[in-house]
Amino acid sequence: MKFTLLTATTLFVSSFSLNTYAFCTDSVAPTVDTSNYILDSQNGVITDAKNGLMWSVCNHGENWIASDSRCDGSAESVIWQSALQSSTTTSLAGYDDWRVPNIKELMSLIERQCAEPAIPISLFASTENEAYWTSTPVYNTGTTNLVWAVHFKEGTNIQRDKSSAALIRFVRKVSNAN
């Protein structure tokens, strides 16, 4: 099995010039078709044409630097209720209908070829090897305190207590999926 260390600048021809990397293998077929994603480098958003979703390139707490096409600052880890509240007050690229993604939407970003992080780093270079909140509660556990999160270190979904902290990547619906 051949493993490769890829950087954002060598994975795809890109305007990103970050020191972000992922461990990727060519023995696993790619699971994310990056040609379906359109970067708006002025506003720091990426549109997934296949699923009809627009994603924030940066984590909550970071700022988009258009002149460098990169995120700056520190990602903010918050409890689940704060994540939901932050989405209602967030305005990006002239839109104010951002929200915390559901489990299915956030898992659609997982690139099974890569780990640490398990995401196309050419699109989301500031993704951390940490848990990110979803809006999806965990059912049938006898408790209402658990929510699904996605851990981007290896691309797994995990159950997380609402009072614990995690990162956020905001999303909004732009059209019906193809």
ABEGO torsion letter per residue (X at the ends): XBBBBBBAAAABBBABBBABBBBBBAABBBABBAAABBBBAAAGBBBBAAAGBBBBABBBGBBBBAAAGBBBEBBBBBBAAAAAAAAAABBBGGBAABBBBBAAAAAAABBAABBOBBBBAAABAABBBBBBBBABBBBGAGBAABBBBBBAAAGBBBBBBAABBBBBBBBBBABBBX
